[in-house]
Amino acid sequence: MVYCDHCVTNVHSFLSDSGSVCCNQCGKVLQDCLFSEEATFVKNSAGQSQLAGHYVRTIESEFSSSRQRTIDRVFQEIKYLSYGLGVHDDNMTSQAVAFYR
C-alpha cells in the first residue's frame, strides 16, 4: 500500500506496462521505475560529462561467457584426468571445479 496524494489515502498500487507505479483507484503515477540498457551522460557543474544513474547488476552478469567456457573446459579436463587415473567419481570432479572457481 502506498499513499496517493490525489485520493488522499493509502491505496493499492499496480505496475503499469511502461514501468510506472500507479494508483489503483485514480490511475495517478506515483513513482517512475524506468530502466535503460544504454548509458546516459549528463554534464555536472564543472562542465564534465558523467554517468547518469546507476548500473543494475543482474545474476547473469556475475560471470562473463568466456569465464563460463573456461570453467566448462576445466570441468572436462579434470574429469579426463580423473578417468585417466582410474577414479570414476563425478562428485569429486565437481568439488575440484568448485575449488578451482
N, C-alpha and C positions, 0 to 999 in steps of 0.2 A: 504494500500500500504506500502510495506517495501522496504528497499534498498538492492539490491543484488550486492555484490562486484565482482561477476563473470560477470554479464551482465552490470555492471557499470551504473545502472539506477534504478529508483523506479519501482517496478513491483508488480503485484498482487500475492498473495501467497495462498496456499491451505494447509490444514491439512491432512497429509497422515494417513494411517491406523496404522502406528507404533507410531503416536503421535508427529511427527515432522512437523514443518512449513517449506514448501519447496517453491522454486521459481517456478512460473507458466511457465516461458519460458525455463529455462535450467535444472530445477529439483534439483538444489543445496539445501542442507539442511541449512536453515537459522537460525533455533532455535529448540532445543530439548525440548519437553514438556513431559517428562517421569514421570509417577506416579507409585507408588508401594504401595501395600497393606500391605506388611510386613516391619517391622522396619529394618534399616540398620545401623550398628555401624562402626565408624572409630576411630583410635587412634589419640589423639592430641599430641602436642609436649611434654607433661609431661608423656606420655605413658598411659594415662587413656582412656578408651573407652567412647565415647559419641555418641548421636544420630545424624545421618547424615540427613540433610534435615529438613523439617517442616511437621507438621501434617496439613492436609487439612480438615477443618470442612465441614460437609455437613448438609443439612436441616434435614436429617434423624437422625443424631447423636445429635440433640438438647435434646431429652429426651430418656431415655432408655425404653425398652419394659416393664420392671417392673413398671416404673413410669407411663406409659400409662395404664397399668392394674389397678393401684391404682386410677387413675383419672376416669376410666370407672366404677370401683366399687363405688367410691364416687358419681358419677352421679346417679347410680341406687339407692343408699341409700338415697340420697336427694330426688329423685323422689318418693320413697316409703314413706318417711317421710311426704312429702307434700300431697300425696294422703291420708295418714292416718289422716292428719289434715283437710282434706276436701278442699284443694286447688289443682285444676287441671290445673295448668299453667306450660307448658313445658318451656316457655321463662324464668320464674322465676328460674327453675331448672338449666338452662344453665348459667344464671347470677350468681347463687350461686356457681356453679362449677368454673366459671371464677374467682370469689373472692377467692375460696379455692386454686386455682392454683397460 
